[in-house]
């Protein structure tokens, strides 16, 4: 259902089998197993062969390969060997640098798991953002990044930067009131969206 903005807070909580005190740890585990983690799948895998082949994708390398072919055709085998060695050395250095950089990026992604605050059993609990499940009550403060799409059930002077969603650089004042069914995505002021 995409129309959470037209429901009263009580209806939202009822449909999500939640309460103003949040989920119990047991319910959260069940929902996590049922719906999965709150992540966008990243199917990227480090491909060593692809990294090595990409080292030869350069006009300078193409010119050197042509020079090797010409040297071989005119029987200057030493020149061809030296140029070929330079090509391999360049590719090896580029491969090592790119491999280390990509490996570091993968490790950084693992380290930068964002945390968020939720109510579990009526208690404020800090969890990894990827463990947020349907029905969790998120507790947000100034500067927090929204970890998941959600319907606002309570707020106090809430403004959100939705520039990644709407392109507008100004903050949007939010409300917890029911909105019209005709409200387009950018006008759903009782909703929060992941990444904003």
VONUSE-926828 format. One record per residue: x, y, z of N, C-alpha, C, O in turn; residue in one letter. Coordinates in nm, 4 decimals. Layout:
N
GUDREN   n_east  n_north     n_up  ca_east ca_north    ca_up   c_east  c_north     c_up   o_east  o_north     o_up resn
GUDREN        X        Y        Z        X        Y        Z        X        Y        Z        X        Y        Z    a
...
# end
This chain:
196
GUDREN   n_east  n_north     n_up  ca_east ca_north    ca_up   c_east  c_north     c_up   o_east  o_north     o_up resn
GUDREN   0.0846  -0.1190   0.0000   0.0000   0.0000   0.0000   0.0879   0.1236   0.0000   0.1781   0.1356   0.0829    x
GUDREN   0.0627   0.2161  -0.0925   0.1413   0.3380  -0.1023   0.0735   0.4575  -0.0371   0.1277   0.5679  -0.0419    x
GUDREN  -0.0419   0.4392   0.0229  -0.1198   0.5524   0.0737  -0.1140   0.5666   0.2249  -0.2174   0.5901   0.2874    x
GUDREN   0.0012   0.5536   0.2846   0.0145   0.5680   0.4295  -0.0201   0.7093   0.4733  -0.0631   0.7304   0.5867    x
GUDREN  -0.0018   0.8064   0.3844  -0.0256   0.9465   0.4193  -0.1732   0.9785   0.4425  -0.2045   1.0816   0.5019    x
GUDREN  -0.2646   0.8923   0.3969  -0.4087   0.9187   0.4139  -0.4659   0.8516   0.5392  -0.5831   0.8699   0.5719    x
GUDREN  -0.3835   0.7747   0.6083  -0.4303   0.7027   0.7268  -0.4011   0.7810   0.8544  -0.3021   0.8537   0.8632    x
GUDREN  -0.4893   0.7646   0.9529  -0.4640   0.8216   1.0847  -0.3511   0.7432   1.1495  -0.3254   0.6283   1.1136    x
GUDREN  -0.2839   0.8061   1.2455  -0.1702   0.7419   1.3140  -0.2097   0.6059   1.3714  -0.1362   0.5079   1.3598    x
GUDREN  -0.3260   0.6027   1.4328  -0.3723   0.4784   1.4958  -0.3899   0.3674   1.3925  -0.3573   0.2516   1.4183    x
GUDREN  -0.4424   0.4045   1.2738  -0.4629   0.3070   1.1664  -0.3282   0.2543   1.1153  -0.3133   0.1356   1.0865    x
GUDREN  -0.2316   0.3445   1.1048  -0.0982   0.3042   1.0588  -0.0391   0.2023   1.1554   0.0097   0.0972   1.1140    x
GUDREN  -0.0440   0.2341   1.2839   0.0116   0.1437   1.3845  -0.0600   0.0092   1.3829   0.0034  -0.0955   1.3963    x
GUDREN  -0.1924   0.0120   1.3663  -0.2699  -0.1129   1.3637  -0.2327  -0.1981   1.2429  -0.2127  -0.3189   1.2557    x
GUDREN  -0.2233  -0.1350   1.1243  -0.1902  -0.2093   1.0021  -0.0499  -0.2700   1.0089  -0.0237  -0.3741   0.9486    x
GUDREN   0.0399  -0.2041   1.0830   0.1775  -0.2525   1.0929   0.1997  -0.3408   1.2151   0.3130  -0.3784   1.2448    x
GUDREN   0.0916  -0.3740   1.2862   0.1011  -0.4549   1.4090   0.2043  -0.3969   1.5052   0.2894  -0.4682   1.5583    x
GUDREN   0.1945  -0.2655   1.5264   0.2876  -0.1962   1.6139   0.2093  -0.1154   1.7159   0.0862  -0.1184   1.7179    x
GUDREN   0.2809  -0.0439   1.7996   0.2176   0.0459   1.8963   0.3075   0.1670   1.9152   0.4198   0.1695   1.8650    x
GUDREN   0.2594   0.2659   1.9862   0.3377   0.3859   2.0112   0.4632   0.3545   2.0927   0.5579   0.4331   2.0942    x
GUDREN   0.4637   0.2387   2.1609   0.5814   0.1944   2.2362   0.6783   0.1136   2.1499   0.7816   0.0673   2.1984    x
GUDREN   0.6448   0.0971   2.0227   0.7317   0.0223   1.9323   0.7052  -0.1264   1.9373   0.6082  -0.1721   1.9977    x
GUDREN   0.7918  -0.2004   1.8735   0.7811  -0.3463   1.8685   0.8548  -0.4087   1.9860   0.9399  -0.3454   2.0485    x
GUDREN   0.8211  -0.5324   2.0146   0.9021  -0.6085   2.1109   1.0216  -0.6643   2.0340   1.0194  -0.6714   1.9111    x
GUDREN   1.1248  -0.7035   2.1064   1.2426  -0.7631   2.0421   1.2027  -0.8876   1.9622   1.2538  -0.9111   1.8527    x
GUDREN   1.1116  -0.9661   2.0180   1.0642  -1.0887   1.9521   0.9963  -1.0562   1.8185   1.0251  -1.1186   1.7164    x
GUDREN   0.9048  -0.9566   1.8208   0.8355  -0.9166   1.6972   0.9340  -0.8637   1.5939   0.9224  -0.8933   1.4750    x
GUDREN   1.0306  -0.7856   1.6399   1.1306  -0.7300   1.5485   1.2113  -0.8408   1.4819   1.2386  -0.8333   1.3621    x
GUDREN   1.2499  -0.9433   1.5573   1.3256  -1.0552   1.5000   1.2421  -1.1305   1.3970   1.2923  -1.1686   1.2912    x
GUDREN   1.1150  -1.1514   1.4283   1.0257  -1.2211   1.3349   1.0143  -1.1421   1.2050   1.0241  -1.1993   1.0964    x
GUDREN   0.9933  -1.0092   1.2156   0.9800  -0.9254   1.0959   1.1118  -0.9171   1.0183   1.1117  -0.9117   0.8953    x
GUDREN   1.2225  -0.9162   1.0901   1.3518  -0.9128   1.0226   1.3728  -1.0398   0.9411   1.4221  -1.0340   0.8285    x
GUDREN   1.3354  -1.1544   0.9976   1.3456  -1.2816   0.9254   1.2475  -1.2867   0.8086   1.2793  -1.3403   0.7025    x
GUDREN   1.1288  -1.2310   0.8283   1.0251  -1.2378   0.7249   1.0524  -1.1432   0.6079   1.0399  -1.1821   0.4918    x
GUDREN   1.0902  -1.0179   0.6393   1.1050  -0.9160   0.5346   1.2491  -0.8891   0.4941   1.2739  -0.8283   0.3899    x
GUDREN   1.3433  -0.9335   0.5746   1.4834  -0.9110   0.5416   1.5362  -0.7792   0.5960   1.4638  -0.7014   0.6580    x
GUDREN   1.6635  -0.7570   0.5713   1.7311  -0.6371   0.6213   1.6911  -0.5135   0.5430   1.6486  -0.5222   0.4278    x
GUDREN   1.7050  -0.3997   0.6062   1.6729  -0.2696   0.5484   1.7939  -0.2193   0.4691   1.8593  -0.1224   0.5078    x
GUDREN   1.8220  -0.2866   0.3582   1.9369  -0.2491   0.2757   1.8992  -0.2561   0.1283   1.8073  -0.3275   0.0883    x
GUDREN   1.9726  -0.1804   0.0503   1.9615  -0.1908  -0.0950   2.0692  -0.2890  -0.1358   2.1865  -0.2704  -0.1035    x
GUDREN   2.0301  -0.3922  -0.2059   2.1257  -0.4971  -0.2422   2.2374  -0.4394  -0.3276   2.2136  -0.3663  -0.4238    x
GUDREN   2.3588  -0.4740  -0.2901   2.4770  -0.4326  -0.3638   2.5437  -0.5604  -0.4141   2.6123  -0.6295  -0.3388    x
GUDREN   2.5230  -0.5904  -0.5402   2.5738  -0.7146  -0.5975   2.7168  -0.7019  -0.6499   2.7663  -0.7912  -0.7187    x
GUDREN   2.7833  -0.5901  -0.6169   2.9182  -0.5699  -0.6680   3.0137  -0.6731  -0.6082   3.0170  -0.6942  -0.4869    x
GUDREN   3.0897  -0.7356  -0.6942   3.1935  -0.8289  -0.6522   3.3245  -0.7854  -0.7157   3.3287  -0.7433  -0.8313    x
GUDREN   3.4299  -0.7964  -0.6384   3.5626  -0.7612  -0.6867   3.6051  -0.8631  -0.7920   3.6188  -0.9817  -0.7619    x
GUDREN   3.6261  -0.8168  -0.9166   3.6623  -0.9042  -1.0272   3.8053  -0.8725  -1.0693   3.8305  -0.7722  -1.1361    x
GUDREN   3.8985  -0.9586  -1.0300   4.0402  -0.9335  -1.0558   4.0734  -0.9293  -1.2043   4.1512  -0.8449  -1.2486    x
GUDREN   4.0146  -1.0203  -1.2808   4.0418  -1.0237  -1.4251   3.9949  -0.8943  -1.4914   4.0647  -0.8384  -1.5760    x
GUDREN   3.8768  -0.8473  -1.4528   3.8234  -0.7234  -1.5101   3.9135  -0.6043  -1.4767   3.9399  -0.5194  -1.5618    x
GUDREN   3.9602  -0.5993  -1.3518   4.0503  -0.4906  -1.3116   4.1780  -0.4948  -1.3957   4.2261  -0.3907  -1.4403    x
GUDREN   4.2335  -0.6153  -1.4177   4.3564  -0.6273  -1.4959   4.3330  -0.5863  -1.6415   4.4138  -0.5133  -1.6989    x
GUDREN   4.2245  -0.6320  -1.7006   4.1958  -0.5989  -1.8411   4.1737  -0.4491  -1.8596   4.2122  -0.3926  -1.9620    x
GUDREN   4.1117  -0.3848  -1.7607   4.0875  -0.2404  -1.7704   4.2169  -0.1594  -1.7728   4.2167  -0.0437  -1.8147    x
GUDREN   4.3267  -0.2191  -1.7285   4.4551  -0.1481  -1.7306   4.5052  -0.1259  -1.8734   4.5917  -0.0415  -1.8969    x
GUDREN   4.4511  -0.2013  -1.9676   4.4927  -0.1894  -2.1077   4.4001  -0.0982  -2.1875   4.4146  -0.0859  -2.3091    x
GUDREN   4.3059  -0.0349  -2.1202   4.2076   0.0513  -2.1884   4.2567   0.1959  -2.1827   4.2105   0.2767  -2.1022    x
GUDREN   4.3515   0.2251  -2.2707   4.4105   0.3587  -2.2762   4.4723   0.3792  -2.4141   4.5280   0.2862  -2.4723    x
GUDREN   4.4623   0.4999  -2.4653   4.5200   0.5275  -2.5974   4.6707   0.5091  -2.5958   4.7289   0.4623  -2.6937    x
GUDREN   4.7338   0.5456  -2.4854   4.8786   0.5292  -2.4755   4.9171   0.3815  -2.4856   5.0142   0.3467  -2.5528    x
GUDREN   4.8419   0.2963  -2.4199   4.8672   0.1515  -2.4266   4.8442   0.1009  -2.5689   4.9217   0.0196  -2.6194    x
GUDREN   4.7374   0.1493  -2.6339   4.7110   0.1077  -2.7724   4.8282   0.1452  -2.8626   4.8682   0.0666  -2.9484    x
GUDREN   4.8829   0.2639  -2.8436   4.9977   0.3087  -2.9246   5.1191   0.2198  -2.8979   5.1922   0.1831  -2.9900    x
GUDREN   5.1394   0.1857  -2.7702   5.2536   0.0983  -2.7376   5.2347  -0.0420  -2.7958   5.3320  -0.1038  -2.8389    x
GUDREN   5.1122  -0.0931  -2.7979   5.0859  -0.2252  -2.8577   5.1143  -0.2208  -3.0079   5.1708  -0.3148  -3.0637    x
GUDREN   5.0750  -0.1118  -3.0725   5.1049  -0.0951  -3.2160   5.2562  -0.0899  -3.2373   5.3081  -0.1453  -3.3341    x
GUDREN   5.3274  -0.0215  -3.1441   5.4736  -0.0144  -3.1542   5.5358  -0.1534  -3.1401   5.6335  -0.1844  -3.2082    x
GUDREN   5.4803  -0.2368  -3.0526   5.5296  -0.3744  -3.0373   5.5088  -0.4508  -3.1676   5.5991  -0.5204  -3.2141    x
GUDREN   5.3896  -0.4378  -3.2268   5.3587  -0.5085  -3.3522   5.4526  -0.4632  -3.4638   5.5039  -0.5451  -3.5401    x
GUDREN   5.4742  -0.3331  -3.4724   5.5645  -0.2806  -3.5767   5.7073  -0.3310  -3.5525   5.7755  -0.3732  -3.6459    x
GUDREN   5.7512  -0.3262  -3.4279   5.8874  -0.3742  -3.3953   5.9039  -0.5220  -3.4307   6.0073  -0.5629  -3.4835    x
GUDREN   5.8003  -0.6017  -3.4008   5.8073  -0.7434  -3.4360   5.8090  -0.7634  -3.5875   5.8798  -0.8503  -3.6384    x
GUDREN   5.7308  -0.6826  -3.6591   5.7237  -0.6997  -3.8050   5.8548  -0.6624  -3.8742   5.8873  -0.7157  -3.9803    x
GUDREN   5.9291  -0.5711  -3.8138   6.0588  -0.5351  -3.8742   6.1749  -0.6047  -3.8022   6.2910  -0.5679  -3.8200    x
GUDREN   6.1428  -0.7035  -3.7226   6.2379  -0.7921  -3.6555   6.3314  -0.7213  -3.5568   6.4490  -0.7554  -3.5444    x
GUDREN   6.2750  -0.6212  -3.4868   6.3488  -0.5569  -3.3771   6.2946  -0.6165  -3.2474   6.2161  -0.5545  -3.1756    x
GUDREN   6.3391  -0.7381  -3.2203   6.2834  -0.8159  -3.1092   6.3175  -0.7562  -2.9723   6.2368  -0.7637  -2.8797    x
GUDREN   6.4341  -0.6984  -2.9595   6.4718  -0.6380  -2.8304   6.3811  -0.5182  -2.8007   6.3314  -0.5037  -2.6891    x
GUDREN   6.3599  -0.4323  -2.9017   6.2706  -0.3162  -2.8834   6.1290  -0.3630  -2.8491   6.0647  -0.3070  -2.7603    x
GUDREN   6.0812  -0.4644  -2.9188   5.9465  -0.5173  -2.8946   5.9364  -0.5710  -2.7521   5.8360  -0.5497  -2.6841    x
GUDREN   6.0418  -0.6414  -2.7068   6.0419  -0.6974  -2.5711   6.0413  -0.5878  -2.4655   5.9697  -0.5978  -2.3659    x
GUDREN   6.1205  -0.4835  -2.4868   6.1270  -0.3722  -2.3904   5.9917  -0.3009  -2.3831   5.9420  -0.2724  -2.2741    x
GUDREN   5.9335  -0.2728  -2.4978   5.8029  -0.2033  -2.5008   5.6958  -0.2912  -2.4358   5.6124  -0.2422  -2.3596    x
GUDREN   5.6987  -0.4207  -2.4662   5.6014  -0.5135  -2.4061   5.6187  -0.5205  -2.2543   5.5206  -0.5264  -2.1802    x
GUDREN   5.7457  -0.5196  -2.2083   5.7730  -0.5204  -2.0642   5.7181  -0.3929  -1.9984   5.6637  -0.3980  -1.8882    x
GUDREN   5.7327  -0.2795  -2.0663   5.6795  -0.1528  -2.0141   5.5266  -0.1598  -2.0033   5.4686  -0.1135  -1.9051    x
GUDREN   5.4625  -0.2177  -2.1043   5.3157  -0.2323  -2.1015   5.2737  -0.3179  -1.9819   5.1816  -0.2814  -1.9088    x
GUDREN   5.3409  -0.4319  -1.9617   5.3077  -0.5209  -1.8495   5.3360  -0.4552  -1.7146   5.2575  -0.4707  -1.6211    x
GUDREN   5.4467  -0.3823  -1.7031   5.4803  -0.3140  -1.5791   5.3745  -0.2085  -1.5464   5.3289  -0.1984  -1.4324    x
GUDREN   5.3360  -0.1302  -1.6473   5.2325  -0.0283  -1.6295   5.1001  -0.0918  -1.5867   5.0335  -0.0426  -1.4957    x
GUDREN   5.0625  -0.2017  -1.6533   4.9379  -0.2707  -1.6192   4.9436  -0.3275  -1.4783   4.8443  -0.3229  -1.4057    x
GUDREN   5.0585  -0.3810  -1.4389   5.0733  -0.4388  -1.3049   5.0614  -0.3325  -1.1968   4.9926  -0.3528  -1.0968    x
GUDREN   5.1279  -0.2198  -1.2162   5.1203  -0.1107  -1.1176   4.9763  -0.0582  -1.1085   4.9240  -0.0387  -0.9988    x
GUDREN   4.9131  -0.0358  -1.2228   4.7736   0.0109  -1.2238   4.6797  -0.0881  -1.1571   4.5889  -0.0497  -1.0834    x
GUDREN   4.7029  -0.2173  -1.1841   4.6205  -0.3226  -1.1239   4.6324  -0.3210  -0.9720   4.5317  -0.3256  -0.9013    x
GUDREN   4.7548  -0.3146  -0.9222   4.7778  -0.3157  -0.7768   4.7105  -0.1948  -0.7114   4.6448  -0.2086  -0.6082    x
GUDREN   4.7267  -0.0774  -0.7706   4.6669   0.0440  -0.7137   4.5140   0.0357  -0.7129   4.4503   0.0666  -0.6122    x
GUDREN   4.4560  -0.0058  -0.8248   4.3105  -0.0129  -0.8331   4.2547  -0.1217  -0.7410   4.1499  -0.1032  -0.6791    x
GUDREN   4.3248  -0.2349  -0.7322   4.2807  -0.3431  -0.6441   4.2792  -0.2959  -0.4988   4.1818  -0.3189  -0.4271    x
GUDREN   4.3863  -0.2303  -0.4552   4.3921  -0.1802  -0.3181   4.2822  -0.0767  -0.2919   4.2206  -0.0773  -0.1853    x
GUDREN   4.2576   0.0119  -0.3886   4.1545   0.1146  -0.3717   4.0158   0.0520  -0.3594   3.9374   0.0914  -0.2730    x
GUDREN   3.9850  -0.0453  -0.4455   3.8529  -0.1088  -0.4403   3.8364  -0.1917  -0.3136   3.7282  -0.1951  -0.2550    x
GUDREN   3.9429  -0.2581  -0.2715   3.9390  -0.3360  -0.1471   3.9129  -0.2428  -0.0284   3.8352  -0.2761   0.0611    x
GUDREN   3.9775  -0.1274  -0.0280   3.9571  -0.0289   0.0789   3.8140   0.0223   0.0806   3.7560   0.0405   0.1877    x
GUDREN   3.7563   0.0459  -0.0373   3.6171   0.0933  -0.0450   3.5212  -0.0105   0.0124   3.4267   0.0248   0.0829    x
GUDREN   3.5443  -0.1356  -0.0166   3.4591  -0.2433   0.0361   3.4702  -0.2484   0.1885   3.3694  -0.2629   0.2576    x
GUDREN   3.5914  -0.2365   0.2407   3.6112  -0.2383   0.3860   3.5474  -0.1168   0.4519   3.4894  -0.1287   0.5598    x
GUDREN   3.5572   0.0003   0.3884   3.4954   0.1216   0.4432   3.3437   0.1076   0.4508   3.2823   0.1504   0.5485    x
GUDREN   3.2832   0.0482   0.3486   3.1382   0.0278   0.3500   3.0971  -0.0568   0.4692   2.9934  -0.0318   0.5306    x
GUDREN   3.1781  -0.1572   0.5021   3.1471  -0.2435   0.6165   3.1564  -0.1659   0.7467   3.0758  -0.1859   0.8375    x
GUDREN   3.2558  -0.0763   0.7559   3.2757   0.0006   0.8787   3.1696   0.1084   0.8990   3.1351   0.1413   1.0125    x
GUDREN   3.1183   0.1628   0.7904   3.0264   0.2755   0.7988   2.8806   0.2330   0.8054   2.7968   0.2888   0.7346    x
GUDREN   2.8496   0.1362   0.8887   2.7118   0.0943   0.9075   2.6442   0.1969   0.9976   2.6797   0.2089   1.1148    x
GUDREN   2.5460   0.2720   0.9437   2.4813   0.3757   1.0251   2.3963   0.3147   1.1370   2.3416   0.2052   1.1243    x
GUDREN   2.3878   0.3884   1.2443   2.3069   0.3486   1.3601   2.1817   0.4358   1.3620   2.1804   0.5457   1.3065    x
GUDREN   2.0774   0.3860   1.4260   1.9553   0.4636   1.4443   1.8916   0.4251   1.5766   1.9217   0.3204   1.6340    x
GUDREN   1.8032   0.5116   1.6238   1.7351   0.4859   1.7506   1.5905   0.4454   1.7228   1.5211   0.5087   1.6431    x
GUDREN   1.5463   0.3389   1.7898   1.4085   0.2916   1.7784   1.3549   0.2623   1.9180   1.4306   0.2479   2.0140    x
GUDREN   1.2224   0.2539   1.9266   1.1604   0.2090   2.0503   1.1369   0.0596   2.0392   1.0701   0.0134   1.9467    x
GUDREN   1.1909  -0.0150   2.1323   1.1660  -0.1586   2.1403   1.1212  -0.1861   2.2840   1.1923  -0.1537   2.3791    x
GUDREN   1.0051  -0.2450   2.2986   0.9464  -0.2703   2.4309   0.9326  -0.1407   2.5106   0.9430  -0.1416   2.6332    x
GUDREN   0.9089  -0.0284   2.4404   0.8940   0.1003   2.5072   1.0250   0.1622   2.5521   1.0243   0.2659   2.6184    x
GUDREN   1.1382   0.1006   2.5171   1.2701   0.1486   2.5585   1.3476   0.1969   2.4369   1.3464   0.1330   2.3317    x
GUDREN   1.4150   0.3104   2.4522   1.4989   0.3628   2.3448   1.6176   0.2694   2.3244   1.6939   0.2436   2.4174    x
GUDREN   1.6327   0.2188   2.2021   1.7372   0.1229   2.1695   1.8113   0.1697   2.0455   1.7492   0.2142   1.9490    x
GUDREN   1.9438   0.1599   2.0476   2.0257   0.1952   1.9314   2.0561   0.0662   1.8555   2.1087  -0.0297   1.9119    x
GUDREN   2.0217   0.0655   1.7249   2.0442  -0.0519   1.6406   2.1123  -0.0088   1.5104   2.1166   0.1099   1.4779    x
GUDREN   2.1648  -0.1057   1.4372   2.2135  -0.0776   1.3019   2.0938  -0.0426   1.2156   1.9884  -0.1051   1.2275    x
GUDREN   2.1087   0.0564   1.1288   1.9978   0.1010   1.0440   1.9437  -0.0123   0.9569   1.8263  -0.0106   0.9199    x
GUDREN   2.0272  -0.1104   0.9239   1.9805  -0.2206   0.8398   1.8889  -0.3171   0.9153   1.8278  -0.4050   0.8544    x
GUDREN   1.8790  -0.3011   1.0487   1.7916  -0.3863   1.1285   1.6549  -0.3233   1.1546   1.5729  -0.3805   1.2264    x
GUDREN   1.6301  -0.2051   1.0964   1.4982  -0.1414   1.1079   1.3979  -0.2275   1.0323   1.4232  -0.2688   0.9191    x
GUDREN   1.2833  -0.2545   1.0959   1.1800  -0.3374   1.0330   1.0483  -0.2613   1.0264   1.0311  -0.1580   1.0910    x
GUDREN   0.9567  -0.3140   0.9478   0.8234  -0.2558   0.9346   0.7568  -0.2544   1.0718   0.7461  -0.3575   1.1382    x
GUDREN   0.7125  -0.1361   1.1130   0.6457  -0.1226   1.2419   0.7340  -0.0637   1.3506   0.6851  -0.0316   1.4589    x
GUDREN   0.8640  -0.0486   1.3234   0.9518   0.0150   1.4213   0.9137   0.1617   1.4375   0.8753   0.2277   1.3409    x
GUDREN   0.9245   0.2115   1.5586   0.9066   0.3537   1.5863   1.0462   0.4135   1.5924   1.1233   0.3847   1.6839    x
GUDREN   1.0784   0.4982   1.4930   1.2098   0.5620   1.4868   1.2095   0.6884   1.5711   1.1117   0.7631   1.5714    x
GUDREN   1.3165   0.7121   1.6411   1.3350   0.8340   1.7185   1.4467   0.9118   1.6498   1.5612   0.8669   1.6444    x
GUDREN   1.4116   1.0289   1.5974   1.5076   1.1070   1.5190   1.5351   1.2403   1.5870   1.4496   1.2952   1.6564    x
GUDREN   1.6550   1.2907   1.5660   1.6899   1.4230   1.6166   1.7590   1.5004   1.5041   1.7874   1.4452   1.3977    x
GUDREN   1.7848   1.6250   1.5282   1.8460   1.7122   1.4290   1.9753   1.6517   1.3753   2.0611   1.6083   1.4522    x
GUDREN   1.9883   1.6491   1.2430   2.1084   1.5983   1.1787   2.1045   1.4507   1.1438   2.1927   1.4026   1.0727    x
GUDREN   2.0046   1.3772   1.1917   1.9950   1.2340   1.1612   1.9561   1.2126   1.0162   1.8786   1.2889   0.9585    x
GUDREN   2.0119   1.1066   0.9585   1.9729   1.0641   0.8245   1.8600   0.9630   0.8411   1.8701   0.8722   0.9236    x
GUDREN   1.7540   0.9774   0.7647   1.6378   0.8898   0.7761   1.6767   0.7521   0.7222   1.7156   0.7411   0.6059    x
GUDREN   1.6670   0.6456   0.8048   1.7125   0.5134   0.7622   1.6116   0.4338   0.6789   1.6484   0.3351   0.6153    x
GUDREN   1.4843   0.4762   0.6790   1.3813   0.4018   0.6055   1.2626   0.4947   0.5795   1.2439   0.5937   0.6502    x
GUDREN   1.1833   0.4622   0.4785   1.0599   0.5375   0.4554   0.9678   0.5164   0.5747   0.9545   0.4043   0.6238    x
GUDREN   0.9043   0.6230   0.6216   0.8169   0.6075   0.7376   0.7090   0.7152   0.7435   0.7212   0.8228   0.6851    x
GUDREN   0.6040   0.6816   0.8160   0.4920   0.7731   0.8410   0.5155   0.8377   0.9763   0.5469   0.7691   1.0735    x
GUDREN   0.5006   0.9685   0.9830   0.5216   1.0413   1.1080   0.4019   1.0192   1.2000   0.2876   1.0400   1.1595    x
GUDREN   0.4281   0.9771   1.3239   0.3204   0.9605   1.4215   0.3283   1.0657   1.5317   0.2298   1.0895   1.6015    x
GUDREN   0.4438   1.1284   1.5480   0.4596   1.2332   1.6482   0.5806   1.3169   1.6099   0.6808   1.2638   1.5620    x
GUDREN   0.5713   1.4485   1.6311   0.6836   1.5342   1.5957   0.6815   1.6616   1.6768   0.5817   1.6970   1.7396    x
GUDREN   0.7954   1.7298   1.6736   0.8078   1.8602   1.7364   0.9004   1.9435   1.6503   1.0211   1.9195   1.6477    x
GUDREN   0.8446   2.0426   1.5786   0.9223   2.1318   1.4917   1.0146   2.0558   1.3969   1.1356   2.0783   1.3971    x
GUDREN   0.9595   1.9674   1.3171   1.0403   1.8848   1.2288   1.0498   1.9450   1.0890   0.9489   1.9712   1.0236    x
GUDREN   1.1733   1.9660   1.0453   1.2014   2.0082   0.9086   1.3028   1.9106   0.8516   1.3953   1.8682   0.9208    x
GUDREN   1.2847   1.8752   0.7241   1.3695   1.7738   0.6624   1.4250   1.8263   0.5309   1.3544   1.8921   0.4545    x
GUDREN   1.5506   1.7971   0.5051   1.6138   1.8291   0.3777   1.5841   1.7140   0.2822   1.6397   1.6051   0.2961    x
GUDREN   1.4962   1.7385   0.1851   1.4572   1.6352   0.0883   1.5155   1.6620  -0.0494   1.4581   1.6214  -0.1505    x
GUDREN   1.6298   1.7305  -0.0536   1.6866   1.7687  -0.1827   1.7205   1.6492  -0.2711   1.7132   1.6601  -0.3935    x
GUDREN   1.7575   1.5352  -0.2125   1.7878   1.4189  -0.2965   1.6614   1.3605  -0.3583   1.6679   1.2857  -0.4559    x
GUDREN   1.5471   1.3947  -0.3012   1.4194   1.3439  -0.3502   1.3531   1.4414  -0.4471   1.3036   1.4012  -0.5524    x
GUDREN   1.3524   1.5695  -0.4110   1.2778   1.6700  -0.4880   1.3658   1.7649  -0.5677   1.3194   1.8273  -0.6632    x
GUDREN   1.4928   1.7763  -0.5292   1.5806   1.8717  -0.5950   1.5763   2.0092  -0.5302   1.6585   2.0949  -0.5628    x
GUDREN   1.4828   2.0319  -0.4397   1.4710   2.1597  -0.3690   1.5759   2.1663  -0.2594   1.5956   2.0696  -0.1858    x
GUDREN   1.6432   2.2803  -0.2483   1.7472   2.2925  -0.1467   1.6925   2.3366  -0.0112   1.7611   2.3240   0.0902    x
GUDREN   1.5707   2.3878  -0.0085   1.5111   2.4328   0.1170   1.4547   2.3153   0.1957   1.4109   2.2159   0.1378    x
GUDREN   1.4563   2.3277   0.3277   1.3993   2.2224   0.4106   1.2473   2.2251   0.4009   1.1874   2.3282   0.3701    x
GUDREN   1.1864   2.1105   0.4276   1.0408   2.0960   0.4205   0.9877   2.0781   0.5619   1.0351   1.9921   0.6361    x
GUDREN   0.8896   2.1593   0.5991   0.8279   2.1466   0.7309   0.7315   2.0285   0.7280   0.6497   2.0163   0.6367    x
GUDREN   0.7417   1.9427   0.8274   0.6618   1.8200   0.8311   0.5466   1.8314   0.9299   0.5460   1.9182   1.0172    x
GUDREN   0.4488   1.7419   0.9144   0.3320   1.7370   1.0004   0.2983   1.5907   1.0288   0.3476   1.5006   0.9609    x
GUDREN   0.2148   1.5681   1.1285   0.1702   1.4304   1.1547   0.0218   1.4134   1.1209  -0.0383   1.3116   1.1553    x
GUDREN  -0.0370   1.5124   1.0538  -0.1782   1.5090   1.0198  -0.2043   1.4259   0.8947  -0.1151   1.4052   0.8124    x
GUDREN  -0.3279   1.3788   0.8818  -0.3703   1.3016   0.7644  -0.3758   1.3954   0.6436  -0.4190   1.5101   0.6549    x
GUDREN  -0.3317   1.3454   0.5288  -0.3306   1.4252   0.4062  -0.4280   1.3676   0.3040  -0.4786   1.2564   0.3193    x
GUDREN  -0.4526   1.4454   0.2005  -0.5411   1.4039   0.0915  -0.4787   1.2896   0.0124  -0.3567   1.2809  -0.0014    x
GUDREN  -0.5641   1.2027  -0.0389  -0.5181   1.0906  -0.1216  -0.4504   1.1408  -0.2486  -0.3674   1.0708  -0.3066    x
GUDREN  -0.4851   1.2614  -0.2919  -0.4304   1.3176  -0.4157  -0.2907   1.3772  -0.3978  -0.2277   1.4157  -0.4963    x
GUDREN  -0.2416   1.3853  -0.2752  -0.1100   1.4452  -0.2500  -0.0012   1.3646  -0.3216   0.0128   1.2439  -0.3018    x
GUDREN   0.0748   1.4350  -0.4049   0.1853   1.3686  -0.4756   0.3014   1.3488  -0.3789   0.3025   1.4060  -0.2699    x
GUDREN   0.3973   1.2691  -0.4182   0.5090   1.2307  -0.3316   0.5737   1.3510  -0.2625   0.5955   1.3482  -0.1414    x
GUDREN   0.6041   1.4554  -0.3377   0.6726   1.5719  -0.2815   0.5855   1.6497  -0.1833   0.6380   1.7283  -0.1044    x
GUDREN   0.4547   1.6298  -0.1861   0.3629   1.7029  -0.0977   0.3200   1.6209   0.0238   0.2391   1.6680   0.1036    x
GUDREN   0.3716   1.5017   0.0391   0.3335   1.4164   0.1521   0.4151   1.4565   0.2749   0.5164   1.3950   0.3083    x
GUDREN   0.3678   1.5601   0.3396   0.4419   1.6201   0.4502   0.4326   1.5400   0.5798   0.4947   1.5767   0.6796    x
GUDREN   0.3565   1.4319   0.5793   0.3520   1.3450   0.6978   0.4332   1.2170   0.6783   0.4197   1.1211   0.7543    x
GUDREN   0.5170   1.2173   0.5760   0.6027   1.1024   0.5439   0.7497   1.1464   0.5483   0.7827   1.2618   0.5213    x
GUDREN   0.8360   1.0518   0.5829   0.9798   1.0703   0.5752   1.0350   0.9641   0.4805   0.9828   0.8527   0.4745    x
GUDREN   1.1389   0.9980   0.4075   1.1920   0.9063   0.3072   1.3392   0.8759   0.3331   1.4170   0.9639   0.3696    x
GUDREN   1.3751   0.7503   0.3133   1.5114   0.7043   0.3383   1.6126   0.7908   0.2638   1.5939   0.8242   0.1468    x
GUDREN   1.7190   0.8259   0.3333   1.8271   0.9028   0.2729   1.8126   1.0528   0.2853   1.9067   1.1274   0.2579    x
GUDREN   1.6930   1.0983   0.3272   1.6735   1.2435   0.3417   1.7205   1.2867   0.4773   1.7132   1.4050   0.5104    x
# end
